[in-house]
């Protein structure tokens, strides 16, 4: 066994050194390593090894834990549309299309069709979020849409696994399992919430007082693995517990230190996960069914692209919709688990299961290559929206002493109404196509663009404005916008709404002087502060 480990590390290093010369991501190297090891040491039976799979899954656990650190409960509330509406619709529509094709065109039975439809609706959290975290794309608008959909997909794994249990059960009623699952979910969430709210910060405080880095890292591992184990013991996925634990730690002052300490563990275990993915490539299946796989792969990716694109396009630009859809067209790691579980329960034909697994793995191999060239493809294939080019407000180059409102969401609209009521000249910037179109329909002075881009800010003569009001709720977006404004005006005239002291601390290096604490009439307070700058 030790020899296999040594060879695995050696092959992974050599393969990744070669791939890096071609600027290819390490994910592909790990997958190739798994394939080489599986055939070189005849380890295909190890693919079905329960312990190996659990170790590999902890790479995804730590990934979801660090994603949770970037979140908070408030952040999740702000992303409720991406998570609960777009995410849900994507899963339902993709699964429904696959079920329809399987039942009425391929003549499969209902259970098999349901399993295939559910599995194909999922994308790869591990590959997409690892890539986006490395490139910082996660903070961009399409990155947030991708993240919201992936979170909903991870939540959906629970009912999908329950569905397989329903299909496989012999002596237990559906109602009994549903009641037990609901009670388990409530118990898990209440336990994690109360632990995080009342015990987590005091626990980490006493750990940090010791001054021991080893104890701090050990406590972080204990929290991540403990929350995962708790979720698993309640019948849910490891990664869901880790994600919730990460969200709870994000509410504490130890968030950034925890994230820094955990990244090495996350990346090592993710490497193990991708190696086990590579071990599932079966060249005998590919050789025997290559025509089916070659036909199946583009059909699956194309159908998934169209569903996600048109869902996101409802309230986003073509480019954001394109990038979101292309990022999520692959089928993910949880789908591998779904097919493996269904095969072990005799719910799906073993040959069909192998064809689907090989197709999924190929789609995962293609994903890093697609993501690497995503922005270039979007620039070449998707021009700026004609509506935006034609209708966006043109600002007089001599315009001055106006107020610039960054954001035309709910708060931005309230600010615009208040400014209009006081006969104050203003201009707004908005990059959400739905809100931009709403502003245009109201004949508002509004420019379409990303307020975190200096050339967009310069286009509204921000240097000559009497004040700048930032009307966004997303803390990460708030920082990026204030950073861009700081580069042009040193933020001497910028007014920012903050909901908690931690947001002030986050912005402390950006020369901001005008803060308004969130209240019921925050729009009036922001306008008053802007007029007094």
SETI-967558 format. One record per residue (C-alpha): residue number from 1; x, y, z. Coordinates in nm, 2 decimals. Layout:
<pts>
[NUM,[X,Y,Z]]
...
</pts>
This chain:
<pts>
[1,[0.00,0.00,0.00]]
[2,[0.28,0.24,0.09]]
[3,[0.44,0.17,-0.25]]
[4,[0.11,0.27,-0.43]]
[5,[0.10,0.60,-0.23]]
[6,[0.46,0.68,-0.32]]
[7,[0.39,0.60,-0.69]]
[8,[0.07,0.81,-0.68]]
[9,[0.25,1.11,-0.55]]
[10,[0.54,1.07,-0.80]]
[11,[0.30,1.03,-1.10]]
[12,[0.09,1.33,-0.98]]
[13,[0.40,1.55,-0.97]]
[14,[0.53,1.44,-1.31]]
[15,[0.19,1.47,-1.48]]
[16,[0.12,1.81,-1.33]]
[17,[0.47,1.94,-1.42]]
[18,[0.40,1.84,-1.78]]
[19,[0.05,1.99,-1.78]]
[20,[0.16,2.32,-1.62]]
[21,[0.40,2.37,-1.92]]
[22,[0.08,2.39,-2.13]]
[23,[-0.10,2.61,-1.86]]
[24,[-0.35,2.33,-1.78]]
[25,[-0.50,2.30,-1.43]]
[26,[-0.38,2.05,-1.17]]
[27,[-0.73,1.90,-1.16]]
[28,[-0.67,1.73,-1.49]]
[29,[-0.34,1.60,-1.37]]
[30,[-0.49,1.44,-1.06]]
[31,[-0.76,1.27,-1.28]]
[32,[-0.50,1.13,-1.52]]
[33,[-0.30,1.01,-1.22]]
[34,[-0.60,0.82,-1.09]]
[35,[-0.64,0.65,-1.43]]
[36,[-0.27,0.56,-1.46]]
[37,[-0.27,0.42,-1.10]]
[38,[-0.59,0.22,-1.15]]
[39,[-0.46,0.05,-1.46]]
[40,[-0.09,0.03,-1.35]]
[41,[-0.18,-0.14,-1.02]]
[42,[-0.51,-0.31,-1.12]]
[43,[-0.71,-0.11,-0.87]]
[44,[-1.04,-0.09,-1.04]]
[45,[-1.20,-0.28,-0.76]]
[46,[-1.07,-0.01,-0.52]]
[47,[-1.31,0.24,-0.69]]
[48,[-1.59,0.07,-0.50]]
[49,[-1.39,0.08,-0.17]]
[50,[-1.61,0.26,0.09]]
[51,[-1.32,0.39,0.30]]
[52,[-1.13,0.53,0.00]]
[53,[-1.45,0.71,-0.11]]
[54,[-1.50,0.86,0.23]]
[55,[-1.15,0.99,0.25]]
[56,[-1.18,1.14,-0.10]]
[57,[-1.51,1.30,-0.01]]
[58,[-1.35,1.51,0.26]]
[59,[-1.18,1.71,-0.01]]
[60,[-1.53,1.83,-0.11]]
[61,[-1.61,1.87,0.27]]
[62,[-1.32,2.12,0.32]]
[63,[-1.40,2.30,0.00]]
[64,[-1.76,2.35,0.12]]
[65,[-1.64,2.46,0.46]]
[66,[-1.42,2.73,0.31]]
[67,[-1.71,2.84,0.08]]
[68,[-1.92,2.86,0.39]]
[69,[-1.66,3.09,0.55]]
[70,[-1.73,3.34,0.26]]
[71,[-2.09,3.34,0.36]]
[72,[-2.31,3.44,0.64]]
[73,[-2.68,3.39,0.71]]
[74,[-2.74,3.74,0.59]]
[75,[-2.54,3.67,0.27]]
[76,[-2.75,3.36,0.21]]
[77,[-3.07,3.57,0.25]]
[78,[-2.94,3.82,-0.01]]
[79,[-2.87,3.53,-0.25]]
[80,[-3.21,3.37,-0.20]]
[81,[-3.31,3.43,-0.56]]
[82,[-3.00,3.26,-0.70]]
[83,[-3.02,2.97,-0.45]]
[84,[-3.39,2.90,-0.41]]
[85,[-3.55,3.02,-0.74]]
[86,[-3.29,2.98,-1.01]]
[87,[-3.12,2.68,-0.84]]
[88,[-3.45,2.50,-0.79]]
[89,[-3.58,2.57,-1.14]]
[90,[-3.26,2.45,-1.29]]
[91,[-3.28,2.12,-1.11]]
[92,[-3.65,2.07,-1.18]]
[93,[-3.63,2.16,-1.56]]
[94,[-3.31,1.96,-1.62]]
[95,[-3.44,1.65,-1.44]]
[96,[-3.78,1.68,-1.61]]
[97,[-3.63,1.69,-1.95]]
[98,[-3.41,1.39,-1.88]]
[99,[-3.69,1.19,-1.73]]
[100,[-3.92,1.27,-2.03]]
[101,[-3.65,1.16,-2.28]]
[102,[-3.56,0.84,-2.08]]
[103,[-3.93,0.73,-2.04]]
[104,[-4.08,0.82,-2.38]]
[105,[-3.79,0.80,-2.62]]
[106,[-3.56,0.55,-2.47]]
[107,[-3.84,0.34,-2.31]]
[108,[-3.68,0.32,-1.96]]
[109,[-3.88,0.25,-1.65]]
[110,[-3.99,0.53,-1.41]]
[111,[-3.74,0.46,-1.14]]
[112,[-3.44,0.45,-1.37]]
[113,[-3.55,0.76,-1.55]]
[114,[-3.59,0.95,-1.21]]
[115,[-3.24,0.85,-1.10]]
[116,[-3.08,0.95,-1.43]]
[117,[-3.28,1.28,-1.44]]
[118,[-3.18,1.37,-1.08]]
[119,[-2.82,1.28,-1.13]]
[120,[-2.78,1.48,-1.46]]
[121,[-2.93,1.80,-1.29]]
[122,[-2.62,1.83,-1.07]]
[123,[-2.29,2.00,-1.16]]
[124,[-1.94,1.98,-1.02]]
[125,[-1.90,2.19,-0.70]]
[126,[-1.55,2.06,-0.65]]
[127,[-1.41,2.16,-0.99]]
[128,[-1.60,2.49,-1.05]]
[129,[-1.56,2.64,-0.71]]
[130,[-1.19,2.53,-0.68]]
[131,[-1.12,2.70,-1.02]]
[132,[-1.33,3.01,-0.93]]
[133,[-1.16,3.05,-0.59]]
[134,[-0.82,3.04,-0.75]]
[135,[-0.91,3.30,-1.02]]
[136,[-1.13,3.51,-0.79]]
[137,[-1.41,3.47,-1.04]]
[138,[-1.63,3.38,-0.74]]
[139,[-1.67,3.75,-0.65]]
[140,[-1.80,3.84,-1.00]]
[141,[-2.16,3.86,-1.08]]
[142,[-2.17,3.53,-1.28]]
[143,[-1.96,3.37,-1.01]]
[144,[-2.23,3.45,-0.75]]
[145,[-2.50,3.31,-0.98]]
[146,[-2.29,2.99,-1.02]]
[147,[-2.23,2.97,-0.65]]
[148,[-2.61,3.01,-0.57]]
[149,[-2.71,2.73,-0.81]]
[150,[-2.43,2.50,-0.68]]
[151,[-2.55,2.55,-0.32]]
[152,[-2.90,2.45,-0.42]]
[153,[-2.77,2.15,-0.60]]
[154,[-2.58,2.04,-0.29]]
[155,[-2.90,2.08,-0.08]]
[156,[-3.08,1.87,-0.35]]
[157,[-2.85,1.58,-0.30]]
[158,[-3.04,1.50,0.03]]
[159,[-3.38,1.44,-0.14]]
[160,[-3.21,1.26,-0.43]]
[161,[-3.05,1.01,-0.19]]
[162,[-3.38,0.98,0.00]]
[163,[-3.55,0.91,-0.34]]
[164,[-3.31,0.62,-0.40]]
[165,[-3.39,0.49,-0.05]]
[166,[-3.76,0.50,-0.13]]
[167,[-3.71,0.30,-0.45]]
[168,[-3.49,0.04,-0.27]]
[169,[-3.70,0.01,0.05]]
[170,[-3.90,-0.31,0.11]]
[171,[-4.06,-0.28,0.46]]
[172,[-4.07,0.09,0.55]]
[173,[-4.34,0.34,0.43]]
[174,[-4.26,0.66,0.25]]
[175,[-4.44,0.87,0.51]]
[176,[-4.23,0.72,0.79]]
[177,[-3.90,0.81,0.60]]
[178,[-4.03,1.16,0.52]]
[179,[-4.12,1.23,0.89]]
[180,[-3.79,1.09,1.01]]
[181,[-3.59,1.30,0.75]]
[182,[-3.78,1.62,0.84]]
[183,[-3.72,1.57,1.21]]
[184,[-3.35,1.49,1.14]]
[185,[-3.31,1.81,0.93]]
[186,[-3.46,2.02,1.21]]
[187,[-3.25,1.86,1.48]]
[188,[-2.93,1.90,1.28]]
[189,[-2.99,2.27,1.19]]
[190,[-3.10,2.37,1.54]]
[191,[-2.80,2.18,1.70]]
[192,[-2.55,2.35,1.46]]
[193,[-2.71,2.69,1.50]]
[194,[-2.72,2.69,1.88]]
[195,[-2.36,2.55,1.90]]
[196,[-2.24,2.82,1.66]]
[197,[-2.42,3.10,1.83]]
[198,[-2.34,3.03,2.19]]
[199,[-2.03,2.80,2.20]]
[200,[-1.82,2.86,1.89]]
[201,[-1.67,3.20,1.96]]
[202,[-1.59,3.13,2.33]]
[203,[-1.43,2.80,2.23]]
[204,[-1.20,2.97,1.97]]
[205,[-1.12,3.25,2.21]]
[206,[-0.98,3.01,2.47]]
[207,[-0.79,2.82,2.20]]
[208,[-0.62,3.14,2.07]]
[209,[-0.53,3.25,2.42]]
[210,[-0.30,2.95,2.44]]
[211,[-0.09,3.10,2.16]]
[212,[-0.05,2.76,2.00]]
[213,[-0.09,2.73,1.62]]
[214,[-0.12,2.36,1.64]]
[215,[-0.41,2.38,1.88]]
[216,[-0.59,2.64,1.66]]
[217,[-0.55,2.42,1.34]]
[218,[-0.66,2.12,1.54]]
[219,[-0.97,2.30,1.66]]
[220,[-1.06,2.41,1.31]]
[221,[-1.02,2.05,1.18]]
[222,[-1.24,1.93,1.47]]
[223,[-1.51,2.19,1.39]]
[224,[-1.51,2.11,1.01]]
[225,[-1.50,1.73,1.05]]
[226,[-1.73,1.73,1.36]]
[227,[-2.00,1.92,1.18]]
[228,[-1.96,1.69,0.88]]
[229,[-1.99,1.38,1.09]]
[230,[-2.30,1.52,1.27]]
[231,[-2.47,1.59,0.94]]
[232,[-2.38,1.24,0.82]]
[233,[-2.51,1.08,1.14]]
[234,[-2.84,1.26,1.08]]
[235,[-2.86,1.10,0.73]]
[236,[-2.73,1.40,0.52]]
[237,[-2.42,1.46,0.32]]
[238,[-2.09,1.54,0.49]]
[239,[-2.05,1.86,0.28]]
[240,[-2.38,2.01,0.40]]
[241,[-2.27,2.00,0.76]]
[242,[-1.93,2.15,0.67]]
[243,[-2.10,2.43,0.47]]
[244,[-2.32,2.53,0.77]]
[245,[-2.02,2.52,1.01]]
[246,[-1.83,2.75,0.77]]
[247,[-2.12,2.99,0.77]]
[248,[-2.13,3.00,1.15]]
[249,[-1.76,3.07,1.18]]
[250,[-1.79,3.35,0.92]]
[251,[-1.99,3.54,1.18]]
[252,[-1.69,3.54,1.42]]
[253,[-1.37,3.74,1.41]]
[254,[-1.16,3.43,1.34]]
[255,[-1.29,3.38,0.99]]
[256,[-0.98,3.49,0.79]]
[257,[-0.74,3.29,1.02]]
[258,[-0.95,2.98,0.99]]
[259,[-0.96,3.01,0.61]]
[260,[-0.58,3.06,0.58]]
[261,[-0.51,2.75,0.81]]
[262,[-0.75,2.52,0.63]]
[263,[-0.66,2.58,0.26]]
[264,[-0.36,2.33,0.26]]
[265,[-0.58,2.05,0.40]]
[266,[-0.85,2.13,0.15]]
[267,[-0.62,2.12,-0.15]]
[268,[-0.45,1.80,-0.05]]
[269,[-0.78,1.61,0.00]]
[270,[-0.93,1.76,-0.32]]
[271,[-0.63,1.61,-0.50]]
[272,[-0.72,1.27,-0.35]]
[273,[-1.08,1.32,-0.46]]
[274,[-0.99,1.39,-0.82]]
[275,[-0.75,1.09,-0.82]]
[276,[-1.05,0.86,-0.72]]
[277,[-1.25,1.02,-1.01]]
[278,[-0.98,0.93,-1.25]]
[279,[-0.98,0.57,-1.12]]
[280,[-1.34,0.54,-1.24]]
[281,[-1.25,0.57,-1.61]]
[282,[-1.30,0.23,-1.77]]
[283,[-1.14,0.21,-2.12]]
[284,[-1.32,-0.12,-2.19]]
[285,[-1.66,0.06,-2.15]]
[286,[-1.53,0.35,-2.36]]
[287,[-1.41,0.11,-2.64]]
[288,[-1.74,-0.08,-2.64]]
[289,[-1.98,0.21,-2.62]]
[290,[-1.78,0.50,-2.76]]
[291,[-2.05,0.59,-3.01]]
[292,[-2.31,0.62,-2.74]]
[293,[-2.07,0.83,-2.52]]
[294,[-1.98,1.06,-2.81]]
[295,[-2.35,1.12,-2.89]]
[296,[-2.45,1.15,-2.52]]
[297,[-2.19,1.39,-2.41]]
[298,[-2.27,1.69,-2.64]]
[299,[-2.65,1.63,-2.60]]
[300,[-2.63,1.64,-2.22]]
[301,[-2.40,1.95,-2.21]]
[302,[-2.60,2.13,-2.48]]
[303,[-2.94,2.07,-2.30]]
[304,[-2.80,2.18,-1.97]]
[305,[-2.65,2.49,-2.12]]
[306,[-2.98,2.60,-2.28]]
[307,[-3.18,2.55,-1.96]]
[308,[-2.94,2.74,-1.74]]
[309,[-2.88,3.02,-2.00]]
[310,[-3.25,3.10,-2.04]]
[311,[-3.31,3.09,-1.66]]
[312,[-3.03,3.33,-1.58]]
[313,[-3.11,3.55,-1.89]]
[314,[-3.45,3.64,-1.73]]
[315,[-3.28,3.91,-1.52]]
[316,[-2.91,3.92,-1.64]]
[317,[-2.71,4.03,-1.94]]
[318,[-2.63,3.78,-2.22]]
[319,[-2.27,3.76,-2.10]]
[320,[-2.35,3.68,-1.74]]
[321,[-2.61,3.42,-1.86]]
[322,[-2.35,3.27,-2.10]]
[323,[-2.07,3.25,-1.85]]
[324,[-2.30,3.10,-1.58]]
[325,[-2.45,2.84,-1.81]]
[326,[-2.11,2.73,-1.96]]
[327,[-1.96,2.71,-1.61]]
[328,[-2.23,2.46,-1.50]]
[329,[-2.28,2.24,-1.81]]
[330,[-2.08,1.95,-1.67]]
[331,[-2.23,1.67,-1.45]]
[332,[-2.08,1.66,-1.11]]
[333,[-1.92,1.44,-0.84]]
[334,[-2.24,1.38,-0.65]]
[335,[-2.39,1.23,-0.97]]
[336,[-2.11,0.96,-0.95]]
[337,[-2.23,0.88,-0.60]]
[338,[-2.59,0.87,-0.71]]
[339,[-2.52,0.62,-0.99]]
[340,[-2.30,0.41,-0.77]]
[341,[-2.56,0.39,-0.50]]
[342,[-2.83,0.31,-0.75]]
[343,[-2.62,0.03,-0.91]]
[344,[-2.55,-0.12,-0.56]]
[345,[-2.92,-0.13,-0.49]]
[346,[-3.00,-0.29,-0.83]]
[347,[-3.20,0.01,-0.94]]
[348,[-3.00,0.07,-1.26]]
[349,[-2.84,-0.16,-1.52]]
[350,[-2.46,-0.19,-1.44]]
[351,[-2.37,-0.13,-1.81]]
[352,[-2.59,0.19,-1.82]]
[353,[-2.43,0.30,-1.49]]
[354,[-2.08,0.26,-1.63]]
[355,[-2.17,0.45,-1.95]]
[356,[-2.31,0.74,-1.74]]
[357,[-2.01,0.74,-1.51]]
[358,[-1.76,0.75,-1.79]]
[359,[-1.96,1.03,-1.96]]
[360,[-1.97,1.23,-1.63]]
[361,[-1.59,1.19,-1.58]]
[362,[-1.52,1.31,-1.93]]
[363,[-1.74,1.61,-1.88]]
[364,[-1.55,1.68,-1.56]]
[365,[-1.21,1.66,-1.74]]
[366,[-1.33,1.91,-2.00]]
[367,[-1.45,2.16,-1.74]]
[368,[-1.12,2.31,-1.63]]
[369,[-1.03,2.37,-2.00]]
[370,[-1.36,2.54,-2.06]]
[371,[-1.34,2.76,-1.75]]
[372,[-0.98,2.86,-1.84]]
[373,[-1.10,3.01,-2.17]]
[374,[-1.45,3.13,-2.05]]
[375,[-1.38,3.50,-2.06]]
[376,[-1.22,3.49,-2.40]]
[377,[-1.51,3.29,-2.54]]
[378,[-1.76,3.53,-2.39]]
[379,[-1.58,3.83,-2.55]]
[380,[-1.57,3.67,-2.89]]
[381,[-1.92,3.50,-2.90]]
[382,[-2.14,3.73,-2.69]]
[383,[-2.14,4.10,-2.79]]
[384,[-2.27,4.36,-2.54]]
[385,[-2.65,4.38,-2.53]]
[386,[-2.79,4.60,-2.80]]
[387,[-3.04,4.73,-2.55]]
[388,[-2.76,4.85,-2.33]]
[389,[-2.56,5.01,-2.61]]
[390,[-2.86,5.19,-2.75]]
[391,[-3.05,5.30,-2.44]]
[392,[-2.79,5.38,-2.17]]
[393,[-2.78,5.74,-2.06]]
[394,[-2.51,5.96,-2.22]]
[395,[-2.35,6.19,-1.97]]
[396,[-2.24,6.54,-2.06]]
[397,[-1.86,6.56,-2.02]]
[398,[-1.90,6.90,-1.84]]
[399,[-2.15,6.77,-1.59]]
[400,[-2.06,6.85,-1.23]]
[401,[-2.21,6.89,-0.88]]
[402,[-2.44,6.60,-0.93]]
[403,[-2.48,6.29,-0.70]]
[404,[-2.38,5.95,-0.83]]
[405,[-2.59,5.66,-0.70]]
[406,[-2.41,5.33,-0.74]]
[407,[-2.69,5.06,-0.76]]
[408,[-3.05,5.08,-0.86]]
[409,[-3.19,4.79,-0.66]]
[410,[-3.45,4.84,-0.40]]
[411,[-3.23,5.08,-0.19]]
[412,[-3.11,5.27,-0.50]]
[413,[-3.47,5.32,-0.62]]
[414,[-3.56,5.47,-0.28]]
[415,[-3.26,5.70,-0.29]]
[416,[-3.36,5.81,-0.64]]
[417,[-3.71,5.89,-0.53]]
[418,[-3.58,6.10,-0.23]]
[419,[-3.33,6.29,-0.46]]
[420,[-3.61,6.36,-0.71]]
[421,[-3.83,6.48,-0.42]]
[422,[-3.56,6.73,-0.32]]
[423,[-3.49,6.83,-0.68]]
[424,[-3.13,6.71,-0.66]]
[425,[-2.96,6.62,-0.99]]
[426,[-2.83,6.26,-0.99]]
[427,[-2.72,5.97,-1.21]]
[428,[-2.73,5.60,-1.13]]
[429,[-2.51,5.31,-1.23]]
[430,[-2.66,4.96,-1.24]]
[431,[-2.53,4.63,-1.39]]
[432,[-2.84,4.41,-1.33]]
[433,[-3.03,4.42,-1.66]]
[434,[-3.37,4.38,-1.49]]
[435,[-3.31,4.69,-1.27]]
[436,[-3.15,4.88,-1.55]]
[437,[-3.45,4.82,-1.77]]
[438,[-3.68,4.93,-1.49]]
[439,[-3.48,5.25,-1.45]]
[440,[-3.50,5.31,-1.83]]
[441,[-3.88,5.25,-1.82]]
[442,[-3.91,5.52,-1.55]]
[443,[-3.69,5.76,-1.76]]
[444,[-3.42,5.76,-1.49]]
[445,[-3.08,5.90,-1.57]]
[446,[-2.91,5.56,-1.55]]
[447,[-2.60,5.40,-1.70]]
[448,[-2.55,5.03,-1.75]]
[449,[-2.22,4.90,-1.62]]
[450,[-2.02,4.75,-1.33]]
[451,[-1.96,5.02,-1.07]]
[452,[-1.64,4.84,-0.96]]
[453,[-1.48,4.94,-1.30]]
[454,[-1.30,5.28,-1.31]]
[455,[-1.39,5.36,-1.67]]
[456,[-1.76,5.32,-1.59]]
[457,[-1.72,5.55,-1.29]]
[458,[-1.53,5.80,-1.50]]
[459,[-1.81,5.80,-1.76]]
[460,[-2.05,5.96,-1.51]]
[461,[-1.79,6.23,-1.42]]
[462,[-1.75,6.09,-1.07]]
[463,[-1.46,6.32,-1.00]]
[464,[-1.68,6.63,-1.05]]
[465,[-1.98,6.49,-0.85]]
[466,[-2.08,6.65,-0.52]]
[467,[-2.13,6.31,-0.36]]
[468,[-2.13,5.94,-0.42]]
[469,[-2.39,5.71,-0.26]]
[470,[-2.31,5.34,-0.26]]
[471,[-2.65,5.15,-0.26]]
[472,[-2.54,4.78,-0.26]]
[473,[-2.59,4.52,0.01]]
[474,[-2.33,4.26,-0.09]]
[475,[-2.02,4.32,0.14]]
[476,[-1.77,4.19,-0.12]]
[477,[-1.92,4.40,-0.39]]
[478,[-1.93,4.70,-0.16]]
[479,[-1.55,4.67,-0.10]]
[480,[-1.47,4.64,-0.47]]
[481,[-1.68,4.94,-0.56]]
[482,[-1.54,5.16,-0.28]]
[483,[-1.19,5.05,-0.38]]
[484,[-1.25,5.16,-0.74]]
[485,[-1.41,5.49,-0.62]]
[486,[-1.11,5.54,-0.39]]
[487,[-0.87,5.52,-0.69]]
[488,[-1.06,5.82,-0.85]]
[489,[-1.17,6.04,-0.56]]
[490,[-1.00,5.91,-0.24]]
[491,[-1.36,5.85,-0.12]]
[492,[-1.38,6.20,0.04]]
[493,[-1.74,6.24,-0.09]]
[494,[-1.85,5.87,-0.07]]
[495,[-2.15,5.78,0.16]]
[496,[-2.18,5.41,0.26]]
[497,[-2.46,5.22,0.44]]
[498,[-2.33,4.97,0.70]]
[499,[-2.54,4.72,0.89]]
[500,[-2.27,4.62,1.15]]
[501,[-1.94,4.74,1.28]]
[502,[-1.75,4.46,1.10]]
[503,[-1.83,4.62,0.77]]
[504,[-1.67,4.95,0.89]]
[505,[-1.36,4.76,0.98]]
[506,[-1.35,4.59,0.64]]
[507,[-1.36,4.93,0.47]]
[508,[-1.11,5.11,0.70]]
[509,[-0.83,5.13,0.45]]
[510,[-1.03,5.31,0.18]]
[511,[-1.04,5.67,0.33]]
[512,[-1.42,5.65,0.39]]
[513,[-1.55,5.92,0.62]]
[514,[-1.93,5.91,0.57]]
[515,[-2.11,5.61,0.72]]
[516,[-2.48,5.57,0.77]]
[517,[-2.61,5.29,1.00]]
[518,[-2.89,5.09,0.85]]
[519,[-3.24,5.21,0.98]]
[520,[-3.60,5.19,0.85]]
[521,[-3.55,5.52,0.67]]
[522,[-3.19,5.46,0.56]]
[523,[-3.25,5.61,0.21]]
[524,[-3.33,5.95,0.36]]
[525,[-3.03,5.93,0.59]]
[526,[-2.80,5.85,0.30]]
[527,[-2.93,6.15,0.10]]
[528,[-2.90,6.38,0.40]]
[529,[-2.54,6.27,0.46]]
[530,[-2.46,6.31,0.08]]
[531,[-2.60,6.67,0.07]]
[532,[-2.39,6.76,0.38]]
[533,[-2.06,6.63,0.24]]
</pts>
